[in-house]
């Protein structure tokens, strides 16, 4: 049974590869690790199962110094952004195989459009997931304080953007007073997710100390911002108890972090300007209200002055009018009283005359003169025949005298 030595096998593999891959080829993979030494770059590549972190293929490669210089010149700032752990890349490589060191990929070129496209696909997936979870606009629904003073800042202490932000809010033309607390975090690279989310959680634990959260960093390429197209960062912002303002430094593109934040600005200085304008807007509203109150108060005073003047003018005429009106009333009442008194006197005079006549007609003397008599027994007047007793003397009174009579038993 024939066999090969390891060297013979590897030499055979080397010839097969050299025969079949005489020209460089483009491959798609993910950079799992990058190391630099004396201008040379040594990289590990992986391919993962879709929607999983399971590695299904792995290899290593290198980018020699001269090729690196060429790509730096070609790609500019994108070069550093592409050669980072976790970046999906499309690279043009020569496939080499060494009997001792095995398969190596010699990088000749990098296609940045592939990486950008992959990042955009990832970005869209994250946005869609946040939409489905109802988290995309959560932070925008928070009510921002009318006046912002206490700011929690997530940035790097040495970042130019952070320094610009602090200078802007401290030297504002309105002399507004702001306080800020820095929560330091990596704003690019593989540690961005971990450190930014940790900073956010630290702030949430002290939420009552702040009015707002600001995430700021300096400018950079589109790939430098890839760390903020991150689901965990976006989700953490969506559950924030405070409004989050993003100023992560890009003139054109919006990251997922920008989209989920309460407000986003292109630069840290633009964030500072927005905060200053926000407070100025409130001050302007207060000034307008104060002016309205002053104008209303002045109008009320003017109205009252006019009313008082009208009252004074009215009082100058009113007394004479009142006196005249009351004099007429009294005169009318006096006339009524005189008429009423005269009428009453006449009425009572007529009644008295009638009474006098009645009394006169009722006088016994006048009655006797008419032929009537009056029978008396002592002081009593006899009004009935049945009251006359036998053997009793009575006095009959006539108009011209009295006659004494006695009734005998015979009648």
C-alpha positions, 0 to 999 in steps of 0.5 A: 500500500503506497503512502505519502510523506507529509512534505510530499502531500503538502508539496502536491497540494502546493502544485495543485493550488499553483496550477488552479489559482494562477491569478488572484481571486476575490473572496468574501470573509470576515476579519476576526483578528488583525495584527500589525508589525513593521508596516506588515499586517497579519490577519485571520479570516472566518466565515460564519453560518448565516444568522449565527456565530458558528464558524464554518471556514477559517484561514489566515493571510497577510498584507505586505508593507508595499501593498499596504502603502498602495491601499492606504493611498487608494482608500484613504481613511477607509483603509484603517476602518476596513482593517478592523476585527469583525469587519466583513470584507471583499479582498483580492488575494493570491492563494499561496501554500507553503509546505510548512506554514500551510495555506496563506492569503496574500492580500493585493486589494480590498473592495470597500463598496462590499463592506459598506454594502454589508454594513447597510444590509446589517443596518436595515436588518437592525432598523426592521427589527427595532420597528417590529419590536416597537422600539424605533421611536420610543426615545422620541416620545419622551418629554424633554425638559423645557430647560436643559442644564444637567447633561450626561455625556458619553464620549472620550475625554481626549476626543476633539469633538468632546472638547469642542462640545464643552467649549461651546456650551460653556462659552454660549452667548446667552451665558446659560449655565450647564453642568456635564458629567463625562461617561468615558467610552470607546466610540469606534472599534470592537469595544464600542458596543460594550462600553457605550451600553455600559455607559448608558446603563450607568447613567440610567442608574443615576437618571434623576441627576440628569436632564439629557444624555449626549453621545458625541464623537469627532468626524470619521469615515462611514466605516468608522461609524459602523459601531453605531449601527448596532442593535444592542446600543440602539435597543439600550437607547430605546429604553432610556428614561432620558432623551438621548441626543446623538452627535457622532460626526457624519455630514451625510449618513445616519446611523441606527443610533441617530435614528433611535435617538430623540434628536441627532446632529451632524457634529458635537458643536451642532449638538451644543448649538441645539441645546443652547437654542432649545433653552433660548427658545424657552426663554423667548416664550417666557419673554413673550408671555411676560410681554403679553401679561404686561400689555394685558395689565396695562390695558386693564389699568387703562380701562380702569382709569377710563372707568374712574374718569367716567365716574368722576364726570358722572358724579359732577352731574349726578347730585343735581340730577338726583336733587331735582328728581327727588324734589319732583318726587316730593312735590308729587307726594305732597300733592298726593298727600294733600288730596288724600288728606282732604278726601279723608277729612270730607269722608269723615265729616260726612260720616260725623254729620250722619252720626249726628242726625242719627243721634238726634233722631234717637233722642228720647225727647224728640221721640216723645214729641212725636206722640210716643210715651215712655213707661218707667218703674223706678229707673227701669224702662218698661218695654212689654205689657207683661212686665206691668204688675198689679197694684204697682205704680208706674210713671208714664212719661210724655213730652210735656210731663209725667203721669203716675198710674197704678194698675188695679187687679181688675184691670 
